[in-house]
Amino acid sequence: MLHCCDQETSRLIPVLINCFQEFMRLIQAAPELDAQFFDCMLLTLQSLDQAVSCFFYGSNKYHSELQVSYEGPLTTIYGQRVSTVVWKKLLNVFPLNPVHHLSRKDDDRYFILNIIMARIFLHFGDWVHLPAALGENFLNFVESTLSGKVQIKQSGKGLHGKYLVTLLASIPRLLLQLDYYWKCRLLEAFTMAFKNCSPGSSMKMACLATIEEMLVPKQGVQYLDASGPEVLGYQIAWISELPLLLILLGDSFPSRSKAVLHLQLQLGQCIPLNSPLSQAYDNMQHSMRQFYSTCLEDGSICYGLSTKLTTDCQELSVCCLYYFSFLDPLLLKSIISCCLCSDMEPFMLFRIVEVLHSSFQVGHVHISDHISFFITLLSCYKVLPDKIYPKLENDEKISNRGTLKSMTSFVGSCMSQIGDNRLVFEILDKVLLDQMSLKLPVDNTCAMLKVLIKLDSRPTRLSDQSIIKLSSVLAEYLIDVAS
């Protein structure tokens, strides 16, 4: 990596360009691009790439990944703008594609060199002012590379993706300078690249980072707005891919799953309500059901990734729930099945209840769905035998029975905040007693009674019919407790 001042760099750039031009003259006279010529040209272009980056950003700001396009005042080399020097010398021969190349290996080598050259061009912010023909050549190459029409043939997608990643960081700023026609063409190519690359690849993660830059405003700047139906269509397509990608990643790539969930959370936080993108975000719920649990044909439950991923991933997935403008009952059913899984950590169980209650308070959950969620949780939560959770003197883990007790208190508190206690009690009165009449396990009946007591008052609001039903329930409950 180069470490040099602006003056030294300004002297180095023309030298490197002249070296590259000299190599071009040599290979044009050669029958093929052999390994030695290729290595020399590659090293020259890589050095030029670093020199240009160092010139614009400073040596301490240069990264191995491509920097974003330069937008500041253009400095000069020998009285000429840096961009002018590079464009005149390099873009006239771009892309490198001699008529008489002899092998696929030559194609691959030229492709790699062209990628590095494109990377150099994208450092500049004034390329759009070039003659139309040169600009068309450049954009055609970027489009063909993203869409896979031009790629490395012999070494496979892995090496192709490795070089293509270096272009992705500049796509958002490049799009800012394009007219609508070229913007749509490059977005279509980018969307193809995003969908076609492997779920766990670095290429997929680079696409996610590019999508984040295009959709999530940073410091008040958003690089891509829905300025037309085609652009909006591509944005919706990216959002729709996120839950599917999450499921494809499984639990084999936790860091990549975290990146997907983090992007999903950011989108939920910044997408305007009642917009087409907000609707696309809400539609993710249909795919997210599988993330929590799936009910199989035989009635058994297949638990999804929410109990298998790391705690930070689980936390992100729960936070995303808050930003759905409404929570679909089928998604809530999937979540409650997941909450009843014995593998669910108590902390995450409480977080789910907390976030869902917050969603209810801002109007994202219907009151009947909210109450149904709580009743199902308390009535169906299975308390395991004490021997499975031995009580150790220094054991800080909440026992399974202790979890239900704490959850009962938490749910009772949430229910008391739903609205007017009298109205809430009238809704819950019959539901709670009907559930307790189903001969629930002792711990679950106790939980229901605690909630009933918390919501009731003195004198009791229970009707005569409810008192009769409760008397029967209490008699059986006391017998079960005694036995």
C-alpha positions as CSV (number, residue, x, y, z in Angstrom):
1,M,0.0,0.0,0.0
2,L,1.2,3.4,-0.9
3,H,2.0,6.0,1.8
4,C,2.8,9.3,0.2
5,C,2.0,12.9,0.2
6,D,-0.2,14.6,-2.5
7,Q,2.8,16.0,-4.3
8,E,4.6,12.7,-4.5
9,T,1.4,10.9,-5.6
10,S,0.7,13.5,-8.3
11,R,4.1,12.7,-9.8
12,L,3.5,9.0,-9.5
13,I,0.2,8.8,-11.3
14,P,1.5,9.9,-14.8
15,V,4.4,7.5,-14.4
16,L,2.1,4.6,-13.7
17,I,-0.2,5.5,-16.6
18,N,2.8,5.7,-18.9
19,C,4.0,2.2,-17.7
20,F,0.5,0.8,-18.4
21,Q,0.4,2.3,-21.9
22,E,3.9,0.8,-22.6
23,F,2.6,-2.6,-21.6
24,M,-0.4,-2.1,-23.8
25,R,1.8,-1.5,-26.8
26,L,3.8,-4.7,-26.0
27,I,0.8,-7.0,-25.6
28,Q,-0.8,-5.7,-28.8
29,A,2.2,-7.0,-30.7
30,A,2.1,-10.3,-28.8
31,P,0.0,-13.3,-29.8
32,E,-1.5,-13.7,-26.4
33,L,-1.6,-12.1,-22.9
34,D,0.8,-14.4,-21.1
35,A,1.1,-14.6,-17.3
36,Q,4.2,-12.3,-17.0
37,F,2.5,-9.5,-19.0
38,F,-0.7,-10.0,-17.1
39,D,1.0,-9.8,-13.7
40,C,2.9,-6.6,-14.7
41,M,-0.2,-4.9,-15.9
42,L,-2.2,-6.0,-12.9
43,L,0.4,-4.7,-10.4
44,T,0.6,-1.4,-12.4
45,L,-3.2,-0.9,-12.3
46,Q,-3.4,-1.9,-8.6
47,S,-0.7,0.6,-7.8
48,L,-2.5,3.3,-9.9
49,D,-5.7,2.5,-8.0
50,Q,-4.0,3.0,-4.7
51,A,-2.2,6.2,-5.9
52,V,-5.5,7.8,-7.1
53,S,-7.2,6.8,-3.9
54,C,-4.3,8.1,-1.8
55,F,-4.4,11.4,-3.8
56,F,-8.1,12.0,-3.1
57,Y,-8.6,10.5,0.4
58,G,-5.2,10.5,2.0
59,S,-3.1,7.4,2.7
60,N,-4.7,6.9,6.1
61,K,-8.1,6.7,4.6
62,Y,-7.4,4.2,1.9
63,H,-9.0,0.8,2.2
64,S,-8.7,-2.4,0.2
65,E,-12.3,-2.0,-0.7
66,L,-13.3,0.6,-3.3
67,Q,-13.8,4.1,-2.0
68,V,-16.9,6.1,-2.9
69,S,-16.7,8.6,-5.7
70,Y,-14.9,11.8,-5.0
71,E,-17.1,14.9,-4.9
72,G,-14.7,17.6,-3.6
73,P,-12.7,20.1,-5.7
74,L,-10.6,18.3,-8.3
75,T,-6.9,18.9,-7.8
76,T,-4.4,19.0,-10.7
77,I,-1.3,17.3,-12.1
78,Y,0.9,19.5,-14.2
79,G,-2.0,22.0,-14.6
80,Q,-4.5,19.4,-15.6
81,R,-7.2,17.9,-13.5
82,V,-6.4,14.4,-12.2
83,S,-9.6,13.0,-13.7
84,T,-8.7,14.5,-17.1
85,V,-5.3,12.8,-17.0
86,V,-6.7,9.4,-16.2
87,W,-9.6,9.6,-18.5
88,K,-7.5,10.6,-21.5
89,K,-5.0,7.9,-21.0
90,L,-7.1,5.0,-19.9
91,L,-10.7,5.3,-20.9
92,N,-9.9,5.5,-24.6
93,V,-8.7,1.9,-24.4
94,F,-11.4,0.7,-22.0
95,P,-12.6,-2.0,-21.9
96,L,-9.5,-4.0,-22.8
97,N,-10.7,-6.5,-25.3
98,P,-8.3,-7.1,-28.2
99,V,-9.9,-8.6,-31.3
100,H,-7.3,-11.4,-31.5
101,H,-7.3,-12.9,-28.1
102,L,-6.8,-16.7,-28.3
103,S,-8.1,-18.4,-25.2
104,R,-10.6,-18.2,-22.3
105,K,-7.7,-17.6,-20.0
106,D,-7.1,-14.4,-21.9
107,D,-10.8,-13.4,-21.5
108,D,-10.5,-13.9,-17.7
109,R,-7.3,-11.9,-17.5
110,Y,-8.7,-9.0,-19.5
111,F,-11.8,-9.1,-17.3
112,I,-9.7,-8.7,-14.1
113,L,-7.8,-5.8,-15.6
114,N,-11.0,-4.2,-16.7
115,I,-12.5,-4.5,-13.2
116,I,-9.4,-2.7,-11.7
117,M,-9.7,0.0,-14.4
118,A,-13.4,0.5,-13.6
119,R,-12.5,0.7,-10.0
120,I,-10.1,3.5,-10.8
121,F,-12.7,5.4,-12.8
122,L,-15.2,5.2,-10.1
123,H,-13.0,7.2,-7.7
124,F,-13.9,10.3,-9.7
125,G,-17.1,12.2,-9.4
126,D,-17.0,14.0,-12.8
127,W,-16.9,11.0,-15.2
128,V,-20.5,11.8,-16.3
129,H,-19.1,14.9,-18.2
130,L,-17.1,12.7,-20.6
131,P,-18.0,12.3,-24.2
132,A,-21.1,10.2,-24.6
133,A,-19.4,7.3,-26.4
134,L,-16.8,6.8,-23.6
135,G,-19.5,7.0,-20.9
136,E,-21.6,4.4,-22.7
137,N,-18.6,2.0,-22.9
138,F,-18.0,2.4,-19.2
139,L,-21.7,1.9,-18.2
140,N,-22.1,-1.0,-20.6
141,F,-19.2,-2.8,-18.9
142,V,-20.6,-2.1,-15.4
143,E,-24.0,-3.4,-16.4
144,S,-22.7,-6.5,-18.2
145,T,-20.5,-7.3,-15.2
146,L,-23.2,-7.0,-12.6
147,S,-25.7,-9.0,-14.7
148,G,-23.2,-11.8,-15.3
149,K,-23.1,-11.3,-19.1
150,V,-19.3,-10.7,-18.7
151,Q,-17.5,-12.8,-16.1
152,I,-14.6,-15.0,-15.3
153,K,-15.2,-18.3,-17.0
154,Q,-12.4,-20.7,-16.0
155,S,-12.2,-19.9,-12.3
156,G,-15.9,-19.9,-11.5
157,K,-18.2,-17.6,-9.6
158,G,-16.0,-17.4,-6.5
159,L,-13.3,-15.4,-8.2
160,H,-15.8,-13.5,-10.3
161,G,-17.6,-12.4,-7.1
162,K,-14.3,-11.4,-5.5
163,Y,-13.5,-8.9,-8.1
164,L,-17.1,-7.7,-8.6
165,V,-17.4,-6.9,-4.9
166,T,-14.9,-4.1,-5.5
167,L,-17.4,-2.2,-7.7
168,L,-20.5,-2.5,-5.5
169,A,-19.5,0.2,-3.0
170,S,-19.6,2.9,-5.7
171,I,-23.0,1.9,-7.2
172,P,-25.1,4.2,-5.0
173,R,-23.1,7.3,-5.9
174,L,-22.9,6.3,-9.5
175,L,-26.7,6.1,-9.7
176,L,-26.9,9.7,-8.4
177,Q,-25.3,10.9,-11.6
178,L,-27.3,8.9,-14.1
179,D,-30.4,9.7,-16.0
180,Y,-33.5,7.5,-15.4
181,Y,-32.8,5.2,-18.4
182,W,-29.3,4.2,-17.2
183,K,-30.4,4.2,-13.6
184,C,-33.0,1.5,-14.3
185,R,-30.5,-0.5,-16.4
186,L,-27.9,-0.6,-13.6
187,L,-30.5,-1.3,-11.0
188,E,-31.8,-4.3,-13.0
189,A,-28.3,-5.6,-13.3
190,F,-27.6,-5.1,-9.6
191,T,-30.8,-6.9,-8.7
192,M,-29.8,-9.9,-10.8
193,A,-26.4,-10.0,-9.1
194,F,-28.1,-9.8,-5.6
195,K,-30.5,-12.6,-6.4
196,N,-28.1,-14.9,-8.2
197,C,-25.1,-15.0,-5.8
198,S,-24.8,-17.6,-3.0
199,P,-26.6,-16.8,0.3
200,G,-23.4,-17.1,2.4
201,S,-21.0,-15.4,0.0
202,S,-19.1,-12.2,0.5
203,M,-20.9,-11.0,-2.7
204,K,-24.3,-11.3,-1.0
205,M,-23.1,-9.3,2.0
206,A,-21.6,-6.6,-0.2
207,C,-25.0,-6.4,-2.0
208,L,-26.7,-6.0,1.4
209,A,-24.3,-3.2,2.3
210,T,-25.1,-1.5,-1.1
211,I,-28.8,-1.9,-0.5
212,E,-28.4,-0.3,2.9
213,E,-26.6,2.7,1.5
214,M,-29.3,3.1,-1.2
215,L,-32.3,2.7,1.1
216,V,-31.3,3.9,4.6
217,P,-30.6,7.6,4.8
218,K,-27.3,8.6,6.4
219,Q,-26.8,12.1,7.8
220,G,-29.9,13.2,5.9
221,V,-28.7,11.8,2.6
222,Q,-30.5,9.1,0.7
223,Y,-28.9,7.9,-2.5
224,L,-31.9,6.3,-4.1
225,D,-35.5,7.4,-3.8
226,A,-38.5,5.9,-5.5
227,S,-38.4,8.4,-8.4
228,G,-40.3,6.1,-10.8
229,P,-42.3,2.8,-10.9
230,E,-39.3,0.8,-12.1
231,V,-37.0,2.0,-9.3
232,L,-39.7,1.3,-6.8
233,G,-40.1,-2.2,-8.1
234,Y,-36.4,-2.9,-7.6
235,Q,-36.5,-1.6,-4.0
236,I,-39.5,-3.8,-3.2
237,A,-37.7,-6.8,-4.7
238,W,-34.7,-6.2,-2.4
239,I,-36.9,-6.0,0.7
240,S,-38.9,-9.1,-0.3
241,E,-35.6,-11.1,-0.5
242,L,-34.5,-10.4,3.1
243,P,-36.6,-13.0,5.0
244,L,-36.0,-15.6,2.3
245,L,-32.3,-15.0,2.6
246,L,-32.5,-15.3,6.3
247,I,-34.1,-18.7,6.0
248,L,-31.6,-19.9,3.4
249,L,-28.7,-18.9,5.6
250,G,-30.1,-21.0,8.4
251,D,-27.9,-21.2,11.5
252,S,-24.7,-21.8,9.6
253,F,-23.7,-18.2,9.1
254,P,-24.7,-16.2,12.3
255,S,-22.7,-13.1,11.3
256,R,-24.4,-12.9,7.9
257,S,-27.9,-13.6,9.5
258,K,-27.1,-10.7,11.9
259,A,-26.4,-8.4,8.9
260,V,-29.7,-9.3,7.3
261,L,-31.6,-8.7,10.5
262,H,-29.8,-5.5,11.1
263,L,-30.7,-4.2,7.7
264,Q,-34.3,-5.3,8.2
265,L,-34.5,-3.4,11.5
266,Q,-33.0,-0.2,9.9
267,L,-35.5,-0.4,7.1
268,G,-38.3,-0.7,9.6
269,Q,-37.1,2.4,11.4
270,C,-36.7,4.6,8.3
271,I,-39.4,3.6,5.8
272,P,-42.3,6.1,5.8
273,L,-45.6,4.8,7.0
274,N,-48.4,4.1,4.4
275,S,-45.8,4.1,1.6
276,P,-45.4,1.3,-1.0
277,L,-42.1,0.3,0.7
278,S,-44.0,0.1,4.0
279,Q,-46.4,-2.3,2.5
280,A,-43.5,-4.4,1.1
281,Y,-42.0,-4.4,4.6
282,D,-45.3,-5.6,6.1
283,N,-45.5,-8.3,3.5
284,M,-42.3,-9.8,4.9
285,Q,-44.5,-11.3,7.6
286,H,-45.7,-14.0,5.3
287,S,-42.1,-15.4,4.9
288,M,-41.1,-14.6,8.5
289,R,-43.6,-17.2,9.9
290,Q,-41.2,-19.9,9.0
291,F,-38.5,-18.1,10.9
292,Y,-40.4,-18.7,14.1
293,S,-42.3,-22.0,13.7
294,T,-44.2,-24.0,11.2
295,C,-47.2,-26.3,11.8
296,L,-46.8,-29.6,10.0
297,E,-49.6,-31.6,8.4
298,D,-49.5,-34.1,11.3
299,G,-50.1,-31.3,13.8
300,S,-46.6,-31.2,15.2
301,I,-44.5,-28.0,15.3
302,C,-41.3,-27.4,13.5
303,Y,-39.4,-24.7,15.3
304,G,-37.5,-22.2,13.1
305,L,-34.3,-20.2,13.5
306,S,-35.5,-17.9,16.2
307,T,-34.4,-20.4,18.9
308,K,-31.2,-21.5,17.1
309,L,-29.5,-18.3,16.3
310,T,-27.3,-16.3,18.6
311,T,-28.9,-14.1,21.3
312,D,-28.0,-10.9,19.4
313,C,-29.7,-12.2,16.3
314,Q,-32.8,-13.2,18.3
315,E,-32.9,-9.7,19.8
316,L,-32.7,-8.1,16.4
317,S,-35.5,-10.3,15.0
318,V,-37.8,-9.4,18.0
319,C,-37.1,-5.7,17.6
320,C,-38.1,-5.9,13.9
321,L,-41.6,-7.0,15.0
322,Y,-42.3,-3.5,16.4
323,Y,-42.0,-1.9,13.0
324,F,-44.7,-3.9,11.2
325,S,-47.6,-1.5,10.8
326,F,-49.8,-4.4,11.7
327,L,-49.1,-7.9,13.0
328,D,-50.8,-10.7,11.1
329,P,-52.6,-13.2,13.3
330,L,-50.8,-16.1,11.5
331,L,-47.5,-14.6,12.4
332,L,-48.6,-14.2,16.0
333,K,-49.6,-17.9,16.0
334,S,-46.2,-18.8,14.7
335,I,-44.5,-16.6,17.4
336,I,-46.6,-18.1,20.2
337,S,-45.7,-21.6,19.2
338,C,-42.1,-20.6,19.3
339,C,-42.6,-19.0,22.8
340,L,-43.9,-22.4,24.0
341,C,-40.8,-24.2,22.9
342,S,-38.8,-25.6,25.8
343,D,-35.6,-24.2,24.1
344,M,-36.7,-20.6,24.3
345,E,-34.6,-18.7,26.7
346,P,-36.5,-16.9,29.4
347,F,-34.9,-13.5,28.5
348,M,-36.1,-13.8,24.9
349,L,-39.6,-14.9,26.0
350,F,-39.9,-11.7,28.1
351,R,-38.6,-9.6,25.2
352,I,-41.2,-10.9,22.8
353,V,-44.0,-10.1,25.2
354,E,-42.5,-6.7,25.9
355,V,-42.2,-5.8,22.2
356,L,-45.6,-7.2,21.3
357,H,-47.2,-5.2,24.1
358,S,-45.4,-2.1,22.8
359,S,-46.7,-2.8,19.3
360,F,-50.2,-3.1,20.7
361,Q,-49.9,0.3,22.5
362,V,-49.1,2.0,19.2
363,G,-52.0,0.2,17.4
364,H,-50.1,-2.5,15.5
365,V,-51.9,-5.4,17.2
366,H,-55.6,-5.9,17.4
367,I,-56.9,-6.2,21.0
368,S,-58.5,-9.6,20.4
369,D,-55.2,-10.9,19.0
370,H,-53.2,-9.4,21.9
371,I,-55.4,-10.9,24.6
372,S,-55.5,-14.3,22.7
373,F,-51.7,-14.3,22.7
374,F,-51.5,-13.7,26.5
375,I,-54.2,-16.4,27.3
376,T,-52.5,-18.9,25.0
377,L,-49.1,-18.3,26.6
378,L,-50.3,-18.7,30.2
379,S,-52.6,-21.7,29.5
380,C,-50.2,-23.7,27.3
381,Y,-46.8,-23.0,28.8
382,K,-45.5,-26.4,29.9
383,V,-43.8,-26.5,33.4
384,L,-41.3,-29.3,33.3
385,P,-40.5,-31.6,36.3
386,D,-38.2,-30.0,38.9
387,K,-35.6,-32.7,38.4
388,I,-34.9,-31.3,35.0
389,Y,-34.0,-27.9,36.6
390,P,-32.2,-28.8,39.8
391,K,-32.0,-26.1,42.3
392,L,-28.4,-25.3,42.9
393,E,-27.2,-22.8,45.6
394,N,-25.4,-20.5,43.1
395,D,-27.6,-21.2,40.0
396,E,-28.8,-17.9,38.6
397,K,-30.9,-19.4,35.8
398,I,-34.6,-18.9,36.3
399,S,-36.3,-22.3,36.7
400,N,-39.0,-23.4,34.3
401,R,-41.7,-22.9,37.0
402,G,-40.1,-19.6,38.1
403,T,-40.3,-18.4,34.5
404,L,-44.0,-19.0,34.4
405,K,-44.5,-17.2,37.7
406,S,-42.6,-14.2,36.5
407,M,-44.3,-14.3,33.2
408,T,-47.7,-14.4,34.9
409,S,-46.9,-11.3,36.8
410,F,-45.6,-9.5,33.7
411,V,-48.7,-10.5,31.6
412,G,-51.0,-9.4,34.4
413,S,-49.3,-6.0,34.4
414,C,-49.6,-5.7,30.6
415,M,-53.3,-6.7,30.7
416,S,-54.0,-4.0,33.3
417,Q,-52.6,-1.5,30.9
418,I,-54.7,-2.5,27.9
419,G,-57.5,-0.1,28.8
420,D,-60.3,0.4,31.3
421,N,-60.0,-2.4,33.8
422,R,-63.8,-2.9,34.0
423,L,-64.1,-3.3,30.2
424,V,-61.0,-5.5,30.1
425,F,-62.3,-7.7,32.8
426,E,-65.6,-8.1,31.0
427,I,-63.7,-9.3,28.0
428,L,-61.5,-11.7,29.9
429,D,-63.9,-13.0,32.5
430,K,-65.5,-15.7,30.4
431,V,-62.3,-16.4,28.4
432,L,-60.2,-17.1,31.5
433,L,-62.9,-19.3,33.2
434,D,-63.5,-21.2,30.0
435,Q,-59.7,-21.9,29.8
436,M,-59.6,-23.0,33.4
437,S,-62.6,-25.3,32.9
438,L,-60.4,-27.3,30.4
439,K,-58.6,-29.0,33.4
440,L,-55.3,-27.3,32.8
441,P,-52.2,-28.4,34.7
442,V,-52.0,-26.9,38.2
443,D,-49.3,-24.3,37.4
444,N,-51.3,-23.0,34.4
445,T,-54.5,-22.8,36.4
446,C,-52.7,-20.9,39.1
447,A,-51.4,-18.5,36.5
448,M,-54.9,-17.9,35.2
449,L,-56.2,-17.3,38.7
450,K,-53.5,-14.8,39.4
451,V,-54.4,-12.8,36.4
452,L,-58.1,-13.0,37.2
453,I,-57.4,-11.7,40.7
454,K,-55.2,-8.9,39.5
455,L,-57.9,-7.6,37.2
456,D,-60.8,-8.1,39.6
457,S,-61.8,-5.7,42.3
458,R,-63.6,-5.5,45.6
459,P,-66.5,-6.2,45.5
460,T,-65.9,-8.7,42.8
461,R,-67.0,-7.9,39.2
462,L,-67.8,-11.6,38.6
463,S,-71.4,-12.4,37.6
464,D,-73.3,-15.1,39.5
465,Q,-72.9,-17.5,36.6
466,S,-69.1,-16.9,36.6
467,I,-68.9,-17.4,40.4
468,I,-70.7,-20.8,40.0
469,K,-68.2,-21.8,37.3
470,L,-65.3,-20.6,39.3
471,S,-66.4,-22.6,42.3
472,S,-66.3,-25.8,40.3
473,V,-62.9,-24.9,38.9
474,L,-61.5,-24.1,42.4
475,A,-62.7,-27.3,43.8
476,E,-60.9,-29.4,41.2
477,Y,-57.8,-27.1,41.5
478,L,-57.6,-27.6,45.2
479,I,-57.9,-31.4,44.9
480,D,-55.1,-31.3,42.3
481,V,-52.9,-29.1,44.5
482,A,-53.4,-31.4,47.5
483,S,-52.6,-34.5,45.5
